[in-house]
Amino acid sequence: MRLYNTLSGKIEEFKPIKPNEVSMYVCGPTVYNHAHIGNARPIIVFDTLRRLFEAQGYTVKYVSNYTDVDDKIIKKAHEENVAEGVVSARYIEAYQKVRDSLNTEPLFATPRVTETMDEIIHFIDELVKTGHAYQVGGDVYFRVGSVPSYGSFSKQNLEDLQVGARIEENTKKENPLDFALWKETDMGIKWQSPWGEGRPGWHTECVVMIHKEFGDQIDIHGGGMDLRFPHHENEVAQSQALFHNSIAHYWLHNAMININGEKMSKSLGNVSWAKDVIEKLGADLVRWLMLSVHYRGELNFSDETIETARKELDKVRTPMKQAYIKSQLANVTVIGCDEDAVKRFIDAMNDDLNTPNGYAEIYETVKKLNQALRQREIQWNQVGAEVGALEKMLEVLGIRLPKVTLSEDDKQVFAEWNAAKAAKDFAQADVKRAILIERGLM
């Protein structure tokens, strides 16, 4: 497998730290509201990457966190006159429902900031003791100048950054780019620390949770491109300071989603909640559309792209459904797998999770299945081989199979439909056909 590594700016051969094992961490949500459709993209992308690894025999330890303490959560709790934990619990449950509805595999762990506070405080204390952080009153800041490579991860020009930072300069800081590790507060939930009561800064939380779950370094760290700077740059800086590494060997970032060609934003009023989109379109169509574009390319969510994806998915699922139905009507067990087709699919996907090329292999297999089903004398071995291959491909993509189990009554209606057609009793044939359509069998 080859992956584009943000750290190096190159596509590299994937080599795990431990043979046949993959450690992967993806930044999770700050749970102050429902997940929007843009949040669903990393859910789908990294679940698919995990499935691709597993299809090749890897054991994947996949962790994603919940940021359950944040100014936005505190503000929401204040507006609703409830505890912060009530707000975070509500949206954690809602987010998990989105993950479940998208047919994602269970995560190994879902650490929360509030459950990692002792480790976070200890980590910050170590940064202070080693000179990489400093205290100003009840606040603690990371000393960016202590890491000479700062800015290189996200390919930032430090001079330009400093000019921008000075616009909102905090006179407490030694350097405008220094970022908060601990913030003194008298509002909302807070914890006792060596620097007084407060709560942690966002950028330090993921580093600590990764270290707690995995140790010093992992194979893959993922997230959206919007996290490259400052969040991931600051994660790398802290890890370089204490552990002398970049946290992960491979950093992967998915691109953003546009709505009807425009950036999704509250100001434009085009934010769509993931739960609503999934309910309207169905999880399989959402996954198919999300994966139809390479994960590093921008994805446009529009009526046109949705309809295109719907037609493409139907072209895959319909012949599979026909194969399941026809085989049962013929009392044939469809078995087998075109392993060569599966290998071509895996090879295509292994090129930096190239889902569009993977789709091309699916379409070739569908073409062969359609040809087999159109034969006067159906060759069930070939049907079984192509269906078996498609089942494995769709499993990697997380698309549910269109499997059908016919009841005896279903088989009877099919028999009556065929008899009516043979007798040219088209009115009766239409009646039986309508029944089959209503049952989702045509």
PALUM-320512 format. One record per residue (C-alpha): residue number from 1; residue in three letters; y, x, z. Coordinates in Angstrom, 2 decimals. Example, Ala and Ser with C-alpha at 12.3 -4.5 7.8 and 13.67 -1.06 7.14 Angstrom:
BEGIN
(r 1,'ALA',(-4.50,12.30,7.80))
(r 2,'SER',(-1.06,13.67,7.14))
This chain:
BEGIN
(r 1,'MET',(0.00,0.00,0.00))
(r 2,'ARG',(3.52,1.11,-0.84))
(r 3,'LEU',(6.59,-0.18,1.00))
(r 4,'TYR',(10.33,0.27,0.57))
(r 5,'ASN',(11.51,2.06,3.69))
(r 6,'THR',(15.15,1.41,4.62))
(r 7,'LEU',(15.00,4.57,6.73))
(r 8,'SER',(14.46,6.83,3.71))
(r 9,'GLY',(15.80,4.56,0.99))
(r 10,'LYS',(12.55,5.06,-0.93))
(r 11,'ILE',(9.26,3.34,-1.65))
(r 12,'GLU',(6.62,5.19,0.34))
(r 13,'GLU',(2.85,5.13,0.74))
(r 14,'PHE',(1.97,3.28,3.93))
(r 15,'LYS',(0.12,5.44,6.45))
(r 16,'PRO',(-0.54,3.78,9.82))
(r 17,'ILE',(-0.21,5.63,13.11))
(r 18,'LYS',(-3.76,4.57,14.02))
(r 19,'PRO',(-6.46,4.19,11.34))
(r 20,'ASN',(-7.00,0.57,10.24))
(r 21,'GLU',(-4.38,-0.72,12.70))
(r 22,'VAL',(-0.83,-1.91,12.06))
(r 23,'SER',(1.83,-2.31,14.76))
(r 24,'MET',(4.68,-4.53,13.60))
(r 25,'TYR',(7.79,-5.90,15.31))
(r 26,'VAL',(10.23,-8.36,13.77))
(r 27,'CYS',(13.51,-9.35,15.40))
(r 28,'GLY',(13.31,-12.95,16.55))
(r 29,'PRO',(16.02,-15.58,17.06))
(r 30,'THR',(18.79,-16.00,19.58))
(r 31,'VAL',(17.77,-19.43,20.81))
(r 32,'TYR',(21.00,-21.42,21.08))
(r 33,'ASN',(20.35,-23.79,18.16))
(r 34,'HIS',(17.72,-24.82,15.64))
(r 35,'ALA',(16.48,-22.28,13.08))
(r 36,'HIS',(18.15,-22.65,9.68))
(r 37,'ILE',(16.34,-22.19,6.40))
(r 38,'GLY',(17.52,-18.57,6.19))
(r 39,'ASN',(15.65,-17.86,9.44))
(r 40,'ALA',(12.47,-19.11,7.76))
(r 41,'ARG',(12.50,-16.32,5.18))
(r 42,'PRO',(11.57,-13.44,7.53))
(r 43,'ILE',(9.04,-15.73,9.21))
(r 44,'ILE',(7.30,-16.24,5.86))
(r 45,'VAL',(7.79,-12.72,4.47))
(r 46,'PHE',(6.37,-10.87,7.45))
(r 47,'ASP',(3.56,-13.38,8.01))
(r 48,'THR',(2.55,-12.75,4.39))
(r 49,'LEU',(2.72,-8.98,4.89))
(r 50,'ARG',(0.51,-9.36,7.94))
(r 51,'ARG',(-1.98,-11.47,5.94))
(r 52,'LEU',(-1.99,-8.86,3.16))
(r 53,'PHE',(-2.90,-6.14,5.64))
(r 54,'GLU',(-5.62,-8.30,7.17))
(r 55,'ALA',(-7.08,-9.08,3.73))
(r 56,'GLN',(-7.70,-5.34,3.42))
(r 57,'GLY',(-9.40,-4.95,6.78))
(r 58,'TYR',(-6.47,-3.92,8.98))
(r 59,'THR',(-6.05,-5.23,12.51))
(r 60,'VAL',(-2.40,-6.24,12.90))
(r 61,'LYS',(-0.56,-6.37,16.23))
(r 62,'TYR',(2.50,-8.44,15.34))
(r 63,'VAL',(5.21,-9.02,17.95))
(r 64,'SER',(8.46,-10.97,17.64))
(r 65,'ASN',(10.92,-11.61,20.45))
(r 66,'TYR',(13.16,-14.36,21.74))
(r 67,'THR',(16.71,-13.47,22.77))
(r 68,'ASP',(17.01,-16.07,25.52))
(r 69,'VAL',(20.21,-14.80,27.14))
(r 70,'ASP',(23.40,-14.53,25.11))
(r 71,'ASP',(27.04,-15.66,25.15))
(r 72,'LYS',(26.21,-18.43,22.66))
(r 73,'ILE',(23.44,-19.76,24.90))
(r 74,'ILE',(25.76,-19.67,27.91))
(r 75,'LYS',(28.47,-21.50,25.97))
(r 76,'LYS',(26.01,-24.18,24.84))
(r 77,'ALA',(24.71,-24.63,28.39))
(r 78,'HIS',(28.26,-24.96,29.70))
(r 79,'GLU',(29.08,-27.60,27.05))
(r 80,'GLU',(25.97,-29.59,27.98))
(r 81,'ASN',(26.34,-28.96,31.72))
(r 82,'VAL',(22.77,-27.65,31.99))
(r 83,'ALA',(21.18,-24.34,32.94))
(r 84,'GLU',(20.85,-21.65,30.26))
(r 85,'GLY',(17.07,-21.82,30.61))
(r 86,'VAL',(17.11,-25.48,29.56))
(r 87,'VAL',(18.88,-24.58,26.31))
(r 88,'SER',(16.70,-21.57,25.51))
(r 89,'ALA',(13.45,-23.42,26.33))
(r 90,'ARG',(14.43,-26.28,24.03))
(r 91,'TYR',(15.09,-24.05,21.04))
(r 92,'ILE',(12.14,-21.74,21.67))
(r 93,'GLU',(9.91,-24.81,21.46))
(r 94,'ALA',(11.70,-25.95,18.29))
(r 95,'TYR',(11.39,-22.49,16.71))
(r 96,'GLN',(7.68,-22.31,17.50))
(r 97,'LYS',(7.20,-25.71,15.85))
(r 98,'VAL',(8.84,-24.30,12.72))
(r 99,'ARG',(6.50,-21.30,12.78))
(r 100,'ASP',(3.47,-23.54,13.28))
(r 101,'SER',(4.49,-25.95,10.53))
(r 102,'LEU',(4.89,-23.00,8.14))
(r 103,'ASN',(1.21,-22.15,8.71))
(r 104,'THR',(1.93,-18.74,10.24))
(r 105,'GLU',(-0.76,-16.84,12.08))
(r 106,'PRO',(-0.32,-16.57,15.88))
(r 107,'LEU',(1.79,-13.68,17.14))
(r 108,'PHE',(0.28,-11.09,19.46))
(r 109,'ALA',(3.21,-11.48,21.84))
(r 110,'THR',(6.62,-13.16,22.02))
(r 111,'PRO',(8.55,-11.24,24.70))
(r 112,'ARG',(11.75,-12.69,26.13))
(r 113,'VAL',(14.81,-10.84,27.33))
(r 114,'THR',(14.83,-12.68,30.66))
(r 115,'GLU',(11.26,-11.51,31.30))
(r 116,'THR',(12.08,-7.89,30.43))
(r 117,'MET',(15.16,-7.39,32.59))
(r 118,'ASP',(13.74,-4.77,34.97))
(r 119,'GLU',(12.69,-2.60,32.02))
(r 120,'ILE',(16.06,-3.09,30.29))
(r 121,'ILE',(17.99,-2.00,33.40))
(r 122,'HIS',(15.73,1.04,33.82))
(r 123,'PHE',(16.18,1.98,30.15))
(r 124,'ILE',(19.97,1.80,30.37))
(r 125,'ASP',(19.90,3.84,33.58))
(r 126,'GLU',(17.94,6.57,31.77))
(r 127,'LEU',(20.54,6.63,28.98))
(r 128,'VAL',(23.28,7.07,31.59))
(r 129,'LYS',(21.40,9.85,33.40))
(r 130,'THR',(20.80,11.75,30.14))
(r 131,'GLY',(24.45,11.55,29.10))
(r 132,'HIS',(23.91,9.13,26.22))
(r 133,'ALA',(25.71,6.30,28.00))
(r 134,'TYR',(28.61,5.97,30.42))
(r 135,'GLN',(29.90,3.46,32.91))
(r 136,'VAL',(33.38,1.97,32.85))
(r 137,'GLY',(33.85,-0.39,35.76))
(r 138,'GLY',(30.94,-2.83,35.59))
(r 139,'ASP',(30.26,-2.16,31.90))
(r 140,'VAL',(27.98,0.46,30.34))
(r 141,'TYR',(28.49,1.78,26.81))
(r 142,'PHE',(26.28,3.85,24.53))
(r 143,'ARG',(27.90,7.16,23.61))
(r 144,'VAL',(27.52,7.14,19.81))
(r 145,'GLY',(28.73,10.74,19.56))
(r 146,'SER',(25.65,11.90,21.46))
(r 147,'VAL',(23.47,11.09,18.42))
(r 148,'PRO',(24.67,13.23,15.48))
(r 149,'SER',(22.72,11.15,12.94))
(r 150,'TYR',(24.48,7.90,13.87))
(r 151,'GLY',(25.31,5.88,10.75))
(r 152,'SER',(22.68,7.52,8.53))
(r 153,'PHE',(20.12,4.72,8.96))
(r 154,'SER',(22.36,2.08,7.39))
(r 155,'LYS',(24.13,4.62,5.14))
(r 156,'GLN',(27.47,3.95,6.81))
(r 157,'ASN',(30.60,6.09,6.56))
(r 158,'LEU',(31.63,6.76,10.17))
(r 159,'GLU',(35.30,7.26,9.31))
(r 160,'ASP',(35.45,3.84,7.64))
(r 161,'LEU',(33.62,2.30,10.58))
(r 162,'GLN',(36.02,3.84,13.07))
(r 163,'VAL',(39.02,2.50,11.17))
(r 164,'GLY',(37.50,-0.99,11.29))
(r 165,'ALA',(36.55,-0.64,14.94))
(r 166,'ARG',(40.08,0.36,15.95))
(r 167,'ILE',(41.36,-3.02,14.77))
(r 168,'GLU',(39.58,-4.55,17.77))
(r 169,'GLU',(39.74,-1.42,19.88))
(r 170,'ASN',(38.52,-1.63,23.43))
(r 171,'THR',(40.54,0.86,25.45))
(r 172,'LYS',(37.63,1.25,27.87))
(r 173,'LYS',(35.58,3.05,25.23))
(r 174,'GLU',(35.54,6.78,24.55))
(r 175,'ASN',(34.90,6.00,20.88))
(r 176,'PRO',(35.66,2.71,19.07))
(r 177,'LEU',(32.06,2.69,17.78))
(r 178,'ASP',(30.47,2.91,21.23))
(r 179,'PHE',(28.58,-0.31,21.90))
(r 180,'ALA',(27.82,-2.25,25.07))
(r 181,'LEU',(24.49,-1.78,26.81))
(r 182,'TRP',(25.48,-3.74,29.91))
(r 183,'LYS',(28.32,-6.21,30.34))
(r 184,'GLU',(29.94,-7.18,33.61))
(r 185,'THR',(30.32,-10.93,33.88))
(r 186,'ASP',(31.23,-13.61,36.37))
(r 187,'MET',(30.21,-16.43,34.02))
(r 188,'GLY',(26.75,-17.73,33.27))
(r 189,'ILE',(23.40,-16.22,34.14))
(r 190,'LYS',(23.55,-12.64,35.43))
(r 191,'TRP',(21.42,-9.96,37.06))
(r 192,'GLN',(22.04,-7.36,39.73))
(r 193,'SER',(22.11,-3.78,38.42))
(r 194,'PRO',(23.30,-0.30,39.48))
(r 195,'TRP',(26.61,-1.17,37.76))
(r 196,'GLY',(27.08,-4.57,39.37))
(r 197,'GLU',(26.22,-8.08,38.25))
(r 198,'GLY',(26.01,-8.63,34.54))
(r 199,'ARG',(23.68,-8.98,31.57))
(r 200,'PRO',(22.47,-6.66,28.79))
(r 201,'GLY',(23.98,-6.10,25.38))
(r 202,'TRP',(22.01,-7.40,22.40))
(r 203,'HIS',(21.30,-4.02,20.80))
(r 204,'THR',(19.33,-2.57,23.69))
(r 205,'GLU',(16.94,-5.50,24.18))
(r 206,'CYS',(14.67,-5.00,21.16))
(r 207,'VAL',(14.25,-1.27,21.80))
(r 208,'VAL',(12.99,-1.98,25.31))
(r 209,'MET',(10.67,-4.80,24.27))
(r 210,'ILE',(9.14,-2.64,21.54))
(r 211,'HIS',(8.59,0.18,24.01))
(r 212,'LYS',(7.05,-2.21,26.53))
(r 213,'GLU',(4.64,-3.78,24.02))
(r 214,'PHE',(3.72,-0.74,21.92))
(r 215,'GLY',(4.92,2.52,23.41))
(r 216,'ASP',(7.36,4.97,21.85))
(r 217,'GLN',(6.86,4.24,18.14))
(r 218,'ILE',(5.45,1.57,15.83))
(r 219,'ASP',(4.44,1.36,12.20))
(r 220,'ILE',(6.80,-1.35,10.94))
(r 221,'HIS',(10.07,-2.84,12.19))
(r 222,'GLY',(11.32,-5.80,10.17))
(r 223,'GLY',(14.20,-8.22,9.97))
(r 224,'GLY',(16.90,-9.60,7.71))
(r 225,'MET',(19.24,-7.30,5.79))
(r 226,'ASP',(22.12,-8.58,7.90))
(r 227,'LEU',(20.59,-6.75,10.88))
(r 228,'ARG',(20.69,-3.27,9.33))
(r 229,'PHE',(24.12,-2.66,10.82))
(r 230,'PRO',(25.01,-2.67,13.59))
(r 231,'HIS',(21.85,-4.00,15.27))
(r 232,'HIS',(19.17,-1.79,13.77))
(r 233,'GLU',(21.46,1.23,13.50))
(r 234,'ASN',(22.07,0.90,17.23))
(r 235,'GLU',(18.38,0.45,17.96))
(r 236,'VAL',(17.62,3.68,16.12))
(r 237,'ALA',(20.40,5.52,17.97))
(r 238,'GLN',(19.03,4.54,21.39))
(r 239,'SER',(15.49,5.47,20.43))
(r 240,'GLN',(16.67,8.83,19.06))
(r 241,'ALA',(18.49,9.43,22.33))
(r 242,'LEU',(15.54,8.84,24.68))
(r 243,'PHE',(12.40,9.11,22.56))
(r 244,'HIS',(13.58,11.43,19.75))
(r 245,'ASN',(12.27,9.10,17.03))
(r 246,'SER',(13.47,6.19,14.89))
(r 247,'ILE',(11.29,3.55,16.66))
(r 248,'ALA',(9.37,2.73,13.48))
(r 249,'HIS',(7.91,4.79,10.65))
(r 250,'TYR',(8.82,2.03,8.19))
(r 251,'TRP',(11.83,-0.28,8.32))
(r 252,'LEU',(11.67,-3.39,6.12))
(r 253,'HIS',(14.49,-5.84,5.46))
(r 254,'ASN',(14.41,-9.12,3.58))
(r 255,'ALA',(17.44,-10.31,1.60))
(r 256,'MET',(19.44,-13.42,2.33))
(r 257,'ILE',(19.20,-17.00,1.05))
(r 258,'ASN',(21.94,-18.71,-0.94))
(r 259,'ILE',(22.35,-22.48,-1.13))
(r 260,'ASN',(23.19,-23.68,-4.66))
(r 261,'GLY',(24.44,-20.20,-5.52))
(r 262,'GLU',(26.69,-19.89,-2.47))
(r 263,'LYS',(26.26,-17.99,0.76))
(r 264,'MET',(24.98,-20.25,3.52))
(r 265,'SER',(27.69,-20.67,6.17))
(r 266,'LYS',(29.00,-23.20,8.65))
(r 267,'SER',(32.46,-23.05,7.04))
(r 268,'LEU',(31.01,-24.24,3.71))
(r 269,'GLY',(28.99,-26.92,5.47))
(r 270,'ASN',(25.81,-25.96,3.63))
(r 271,'VAL',(23.60,-24.91,6.55))
(r 272,'SER',(20.16,-26.56,6.35))
(r 273,'TRP',(17.85,-26.66,9.35))
(r 274,'ALA',(14.40,-25.29,8.61))
(r 275,'LYS',(12.68,-28.23,10.31))
(r 276,'ASP',(14.45,-30.71,8.00))
(r 277,'VAL',(13.68,-28.74,4.84))
(r 278,'ILE',(10.01,-28.40,5.81))
(r 279,'GLU',(9.77,-32.11,6.58))
(r 280,'LYS',(11.34,-32.98,3.21))
(r 281,'LEU',(9.53,-30.50,0.96))
(r 282,'GLY',(6.35,-29.65,2.85))
(r 283,'ALA',(5.46,-26.23,4.21))
(r 284,'ASP',(3.41,-25.13,1.19))
(r 285,'LEU',(6.29,-25.70,-1.22))
(r 286,'VAL',(8.72,-23.90,1.11))
(r 287,'ARG',(6.39,-20.90,1.33))
(r 288,'TRP',(5.76,-20.89,-2.42))
(r 289,'LEU',(9.48,-20.96,-3.20))
(r 290,'MET',(10.31,-18.30,-0.61))
(r 291,'LEU',(7.67,-15.94,-2.01))
(r 292,'SER',(8.47,-16.61,-5.68))
(r 293,'VAL',(11.26,-14.02,-5.42))
(r 294,'HIS',(10.70,-10.45,-4.22))
(r 295,'TYR',(11.59,-10.23,-0.53))
(r 296,'ARG',(14.38,-7.70,-1.19))
(r 297,'GLY',(16.01,-9.99,-3.76))
(r 298,'GLU',(18.40,-12.82,-2.94))
(r 299,'LEU',(16.80,-16.26,-3.08))
(r 300,'ASN',(18.71,-19.27,-4.36))
(r 301,'PHE',(17.78,-22.56,-2.73))
(r 302,'SER',(18.74,-25.39,-5.08))
(r 303,'ASP',(17.32,-28.58,-6.57))
(r 304,'GLU',(16.48,-26.60,-9.71))
(r 305,'THR',(14.59,-23.78,-7.97))
(r 306,'ILE',(12.81,-26.27,-5.72))
(r 307,'GLU',(11.64,-28.32,-8.72))
(r 308,'THR',(10.52,-25.18,-10.57))
(r 309,'ALA',(8.51,-24.07,-7.54))
(r 310,'ARG',(7.01,-27.55,-7.18))
(r 311,'LYS',(5.76,-27.51,-10.78))
(r 312,'GLU',(4.37,-23.98,-10.43))
(r 313,'LEU',(2.51,-24.82,-7.24))
(r 314,'ASP',(1.11,-28.01,-8.79))
(r 315,'LYS',(-0.22,-25.96,-11.71))
(r 316,'VAL',(-2.21,-23.92,-9.21))
(r 317,'ARG',(-3.37,-26.63,-6.86))
(r 318,'THR',(-4.24,-29.34,-9.43))
(r 319,'PRO',(-7.09,-27.51,-11.21))
(r 320,'MET',(-8.45,-26.36,-7.85))
(r 321,'LYS',(-8.45,-29.96,-6.69))
(r 322,'GLN',(-10.17,-31.02,-9.92))
(r 323,'ALA',(-12.82,-28.37,-9.38))
(r 324,'TYR',(-13.53,-29.60,-5.85))
(r 325,'ILE',(-13.78,-33.22,-7.06))
(r 326,'LYS',(-15.81,-32.60,-10.22))
(r 327,'SER',(-18.30,-30.39,-8.42))
(r 328,'GLN',(-18.94,-33.09,-5.81))
(r 329,'LEU',(-19.36,-35.76,-8.48))
(r 330,'ALA',(-21.88,-33.48,-10.19))
(r 331,'ASN',(-23.60,-32.69,-6.86))
(r 332,'VAL',(-22.91,-28.99,-7.40))
(r 333,'THR',(-21.97,-26.53,-4.67))
(r 334,'VAL',(-19.13,-24.33,-5.93))
(r 335,'ILE',(-19.61,-20.78,-4.66))
(r 336,'GLY',(-18.70,-17.27,-5.73))
(r 337,'CYS',(-15.56,-15.21,-6.23))
(r 338,'ASP',(-13.99,-13.29,-9.10))
(r 339,'GLU',(-13.54,-10.12,-7.04))
(r 340,'ASP',(-11.88,-8.30,-9.94))
(r 341,'ALA',(-9.14,-10.94,-10.02))
(r 342,'VAL',(-8.67,-10.66,-6.25))
(r 343,'LYS',(-8.41,-6.88,-6.54))
(r 344,'ARG',(-5.74,-7.17,-9.23))
(r 345,'PHE',(-3.83,-9.59,-7.01))
(r 346,'ILE',(-4.07,-7.30,-3.96))
(r 347,'ASP',(-3.05,-4.28,-6.05))
(r 348,'ALA',(-0.01,-6.18,-7.34))
(r 349,'MET',(0.98,-7.28,-3.84))
(r 350,'ASN',(0.48,-3.76,-2.49))
(r 351,'ASP',(3.45,-2.61,-4.57))
(r 352,'ASP',(6.06,-3.29,-1.87))
(r 353,'LEU',(4.85,-6.85,-1.24))
(r 354,'ASN',(5.49,-7.74,-4.88))
(r 355,'THR',(4.84,-11.47,-4.71))
(r 356,'PRO',(6.13,-12.24,-8.25))
(r 357,'ASN',(3.50,-9.88,-9.69))
(r 358,'GLY',(0.95,-11.44,-7.34))
(r 359,'TYR',(1.87,-14.85,-8.73))
(r 360,'ALA',(1.24,-13.53,-12.26))
(r 361,'GLU',(-2.35,-12.70,-11.29))
(r 362,'ILE',(-2.73,-16.19,-9.79))
(r 363,'TYR',(-1.57,-17.78,-13.06))
(r 364,'GLU',(-4.11,-15.72,-15.03))
(r 365,'THR',(-6.89,-16.92,-12.74))
(r 366,'VAL',(-5.69,-20.53,-13.03))
(r 367,'LYS',(-5.79,-20.17,-16.81))
(r 368,'LYS',(-9.45,-19.11,-16.65))
(r 369,'LEU',(-10.25,-21.98,-14.28))
(r 370,'ASN',(-8.65,-24.53,-16.60))
(r 371,'GLN',(-10.65,-23.16,-19.52))
(r 372,'ALA',(-13.87,-23.43,-17.52))
(r 373,'LEU',(-13.13,-27.02,-16.47))
(r 374,'ARG',(-12.42,-28.07,-20.08))
(r 375,'GLN',(-15.86,-27.00,-21.32))
(r 376,'ARG',(-18.15,-29.83,-22.47))
(r 377,'GLU',(-20.88,-28.24,-20.37))
(r 378,'ILE',(-19.09,-26.89,-17.34))
(r 379,'GLN',(-20.24,-23.43,-16.27))
(r 380,'TRP',(-20.18,-23.92,-12.55))
(r 381,'ASN',(-20.68,-20.22,-11.82))
(r 382,'GLN',(-17.41,-19.45,-13.56))
(r 383,'VAL',(-15.65,-22.36,-11.86))
(r 384,'GLY',(-16.90,-21.12,-8.50))
(r 385,'ALA',(-15.77,-17.57,-9.23))
(r 386,'GLU',(-12.22,-18.58,-10.17))
(r 387,'VAL',(-11.87,-21.10,-7.32))
(r 388,'GLY',(-13.17,-18.52,-4.85))
(r 389,'ALA',(-10.62,-15.99,-6.10))
(r 390,'LEU',(-7.76,-18.48,-5.85))
(r 391,'GLU',(-8.80,-19.41,-2.32))
(r 392,'LYS',(-8.51,-15.77,-1.25))
(r 393,'MET',(-5.15,-15.34,-3.00))
(r 394,'LEU',(-3.64,-18.46,-1.47))
(r 395,'GLU',(-4.92,-17.43,1.96))
(r 396,'VAL',(-2.86,-14.23,1.69))
(r 397,'LEU',(0.21,-16.29,0.76))
(r 398,'GLY',(-0.40,-18.71,3.62))
(r 399,'ILE',(-0.71,-21.67,1.23))
(r 400,'ARG',(-3.07,-24.37,2.45))
(r 401,'LEU',(-5.99,-25.15,0.14))
(r 402,'PRO',(-6.12,-28.51,-1.68))
(r 403,'LYS',(-9.71,-29.11,-0.54))
(r 404,'VAL',(-11.13,-32.58,-1.01))
(r 405,'THR',(-14.22,-34.19,0.48))
(r 406,'LEU',(-15.32,-37.30,-1.41))
(r 407,'SER',(-16.76,-40.24,0.46))
(r 408,'GLU',(-19.56,-42.30,-1.06))
(r 409,'ASP',(-16.98,-45.00,-1.77))
(r 410,'ASP',(-14.79,-42.45,-3.60))
(r 411,'LYS',(-17.75,-41.49,-5.77))
(r 412,'GLN',(-18.45,-45.16,-6.47))
(r 413,'VAL',(-14.86,-45.74,-7.63))
(r 414,'PHE',(-15.11,-42.71,-9.94))
(r 415,'ALA',(-18.36,-44.11,-11.37))
(r 416,'GLU',(-16.77,-47.52,-11.94))
(r 417,'TRP',(-13.73,-45.91,-13.57))
(r 418,'ASN',(-15.91,-43.91,-15.97))
(r 419,'ALA',(-18.02,-46.99,-16.75))
(r 420,'ALA',(-14.92,-49.06,-17.51))
(r 421,'LYS',(-13.60,-46.37,-19.84))
(r 422,'ALA',(-16.96,-46.14,-21.62))
(r 423,'ALA',(-16.97,-49.93,-22.08))
(r 424,'LYS',(-13.34,-49.77,-23.28))
(r 425,'ASP',(-12.38,-52.16,-20.48))
(r 426,'PHE',(-8.99,-50.53,-20.12))
(r 427,'ALA',(-7.59,-53.10,-17.72))
(r 428,'GLN',(-10.42,-52.46,-15.25))
(r 429,'ALA',(-10.16,-48.71,-15.85))
(r 430,'ASP',(-6.47,-48.85,-14.92))
(r 431,'VAL',(-7.31,-50.69,-11.70))
(r 432,'LYS',(-9.85,-48.05,-10.67))
(r 433,'ARG',(-7.52,-45.25,-11.71))
(r 434,'ALA',(-4.75,-46.71,-9.54))
(r 435,'ILE',(-7.13,-46.71,-6.56))
(r 436,'LEU',(-7.98,-43.04,-7.15))
(r 437,'ILE',(-4.30,-42.13,-7.45))
(r 438,'GLU',(-3.52,-43.97,-4.22))
(r 439,'ARG',(-6.24,-41.93,-2.50))
(r 440,'GLY',(-4.77,-38.71,-3.86))
(r 441,'LEU',(-7.82,-37.98,-6.02))
(r 442,'MET',(-6.03,-37.82,-9.37))
